[in-house]
Amino acid sequence: MTEPQPPSPPSLRQIFWVFLVMGGTSIGGGVVGYLRTGLVVRQRWLDDVAFVELLSISQTLPGLNATNMSILVGDRLRGVWGAVVAMLGMCLPGATLMTAAAYAYGIGGDDPWSKAFLHGIAAGAVGLIVVVMVQLGAKVLKTVADYVFVAATAAAVAFFHVPVIYAMLAAGAVAIWWHRPRDKSLK
């Protein structure tokens, strides 16, 4: 009886194309949900646990989450060259569109229709972020303590104006201590 072989990793061309499409079609702050749909649901390159692990790493690094995620996923799939082509695919559409948007905003940025469009996009992005939080939270938050860590971190940032990095470091340290392996033979 032979064991089933794991699927071969995608080609560099496929990695570039998938990230180029995601980079060109993702809008605003909802990119995390879009990445999850593309990488976990459609491509099945990651499972939810691996996605959350890479997302956690990408959020602790400087830079954009989408770019960081593309580099981490590309590296996981095909090493350094996978990381390079994934990053290029993810960044090329945004860089091109932002250059065009900056030019257009310079021409008519104070127009009421432009402002209305930007407000609508912002509302949609917030909605996408909430949906992703609910989807991922349901999969990775297992205990009441997990929800307390989330609430405490959000409260520290929103109400007490603690810088995000300090709130994350404090919550992370306490969560690691709370979830540490315990020797059950001592009880």
Number of C-alpha atoms within 10 A of each C-alpha: 3 4 5 6 6 6 7 7 12 15 12 18 12 14 24 23 17 18 27 21 14 22 26 18 13 18 16 15 19 19 20 20 19 21 21 22 14 18 21 17 14 11 12 12 17 19 12 16 13 13 20 17 10 20 20 13 14 20 16 14 10 8 10 10 20 24 20 23 24 30 25 22 24 24 18 16 21 18 13 14 14 25 25 20 24 32 26 19 24 28 19 15 19 18 13 11 12 13 12 12 14 11 12 12 14 10 10 12 14 10 10 10 11 14 13 11 10 12 12 11 15 16 12 15 17 13 14 19 18 12 14 18 14 10 13 16 15 10 12 12 13 10 8 8 13 16 13 13 18 15 11 14 20 17 14 18 16 12 8 9 11 15 11 15 12 13 18 20 13 14 18 14 11 13 15 11 10 12 10 9 8 9 7 6 5 5 5
